[in-house]
Amino acid sequence: MPADSIQVLRGHSLSLWLYRLVRWTLAVLFVWAGSMKLADPQAFAVIIRDFGLVPGWSVMPIAMILPAVEVIAALGLIFDMRGSLAVITGLTAFFIAILLYGIHLGLDIDCGCFGPEDPEARAYHGLRAALFRDLIMLAGILFLYGWRLRNSAEYSFAAREK
């Protein structure tokens, strides 16, 4: 095998492992975040209420449905299931919009990102820190889309083989 071919294979293998690492990292973060909120939906409901964006009657259903969607989409992302990255992207964009809203209003509240046991919440109310974290996750999401686009022929073949 020519040296150029070996180099291409090594680069592709490294790229594939980086793709998996980013995908699994995002998935683990979303499973963790969703699970923590599902463990105490009442506390998460208080955080949702504090943002003041939804009517009172909808707070508890949102506090239960939103984290469940996070966990389900994250599990789909772990197994690279079709549509899971789109749901994770939508959730991340939604969370960024909510954080920007809270920052714009000057709210000094917990972001609720990782439930009531979030170490960030105990240290300080950090909507800006949460926004920064979400922007890093968005960069990871964009990497995943870029990887899929660059490797679309191989990726679609691998997805059909599952």
C-alpha positions in Angstrom: 0.0 0.0 0.0 1.4 3.4 -0.9 2.5 5.8 1.9 -0.1 8.3 0.8 -2.9 5.8 1.2 -1.7 4.8 4.6 -1.7 8.5 5.6 -5.2 9.0 4.4 -6.4 5.9 6.3 -4.7 7.2 9.5 -6.3 10.6 9.0 -9.7 9.1 8.4 -9.4 6.8 11.5 -8.4 9.8 13.7 -11.2 11.8 12.3 -13.7 9.0 12.9 -12.5 8.7 16.5 -12.7 12.5 17.1 -16.3 12.4 15.6 -17.2 9.6 18.0 -15.6 11.4 21.0 -17.4 14.6 20.3 -20.7 12.8 19.7 -20.4 10.7 22.9 -19.3 13.7 25.0 -22.4 15.7 23.9 -24.6 12.7 24.5 -23.2 12.1 28.0 -23.7 15.8 28.9 -27.3 15.6 27.7 -28.0 12.3 29.5 -26.5 13.7 32.7 -28.4 17.1 32.4 -31.7 15.4 31.6 -31.3 12.8 34.3 -30.5 15.3 37.0 -33.6 17.3 36.1 -35.8 14.2 36.0 -34.5 13.2 39.4 -36.1 16.4 40.9 -38.7 17.8 38.5 -40.1 20.1 41.2 -36.8 21.9 41.6 -36.5 22.2 37.8 -40.0 23.6 37.6 -39.0 26.4 40.0 -36.2 27.3 37.7 -38.5 27.3 34.7 -40.9 29.5 36.6 -38.1 31.9 37.5 -37.5 32.7 33.9 -41.1 33.8 33.5 -41.5 32.6 29.9 -44.4 30.2 30.2 -47.8 30.2 32.0 -47.9 28.6 35.4 -50.1 25.7 34.4 -47.4 24.5 31.8 -44.4 24.7 34.1 -44.6 21.1 35.6 -45.3 19.4 32.2 -42.4 21.2 30.7 -40.2 20.2 33.7 -40.9 16.6 33.0 -41.1 16.5 29.2 -38.0 18.7 28.4 -35.5 16.5 30.3 -37.1 13.3 29.0 -36.5 14.7 25.4 -32.9 15.5 26.4 -32.3 11.9 27.6 -34.0 10.3 24.6 -32.2 12.4 22.1 -28.8 11.9 23.9 -29.3 8.1 23.8 -30.1 8.4 20.1 -26.9 10.4 19.7 -24.9 7.7 21.5 -26.1 5.2 18.9 -25.9 7.7 16.1 -29.6 7.3 15.3 -31.1 9.5 12.6 -32.6 12.7 13.8 -31.0 12.7 17.2 -28.3 15.3 16.3 -31.1 17.5 14.9 -33.0 17.3 18.2 -29.8 18.0 20.2 -29.2 21.0 17.9 -32.7 22.3 18.5 -32.4 21.9 22.2 -29.0 23.6 22.3 -30.3 26.5 20.2 -33.4 26.8 22.5 -31.2 26.8 25.6 -28.9 29.4 24.2 -32.0 31.6 23.3 -33.3 31.2 26.9 -29.9 32.1 28.4 -29.6 35.2 26.2 -33.1 36.2 27.3 -32.1 35.8 30.9 -28.9 37.7 30.5 -30.7 40.5 28.6 -33.1 40.9 31.5 -30.3 40.8 34.0 -31.7 37.8 35.8 -29.6 36.4 38.6 -30.9 32.9 38.7 -29.6 29.4 38.2 -29.7 28.3 34.6 -31.1 24.9 35.5 -28.8 23.2 33.0 -27.8 20.3 35.2 -30.7 20.3 37.7 -30.7 21.4 41.3 -27.5 19.7 42.2 -25.5 21.7 39.6 -22.2 22.7 41.2 -22.3 25.9 39.1 -25.6 26.8 40.8 -24.2 26.4 44.3 -21.1 28.5 43.5 -22.9 31.4 41.8 -25.8 32.0 39.4 -24.0 31.9 36.1 -26.1 32.5 33.1 -23.1 33.8 31.2 -21.0 30.7 32.2 -23.8 28.5 31.1 -24.1 30.4 27.8 -20.3 29.9 27.2 -20.7 26.2 27.9 -23.6 25.9 25.5 -21.7 27.8 22.8 -18.8 25.3 23.2 -21.4 22.5 22.8 -22.8 24.2 19.7 -19.2 24.2 18.3 -19.1 20.5 18.9 -22.5 20.1 17.1 -21.2 22.1 14.2 -18.1 19.8 14.0 -20.4 16.8 13.9 -22.4 18.3 11.0 -19.2 19.2 9.2 -17.8 15.8 9.7 -20.9 14.2 8.3 -20.9 16.5 5.4 -17.3 15.8 4.6 -17.7 12.1 4.9 -21.3 11.9 3.6 -20.8 9.1 1.2 -19.1 6.8 3.7 -21.4 8.0 6.6 -24.6 7.3 4.7 -23.3 3.8 3.7 -22.4 3.0 7.3 -25.8 4.2 8.5 -27.5 1.9 6.0 -25.4 -1.0 7.2 -26.7 -0.7 10.8 
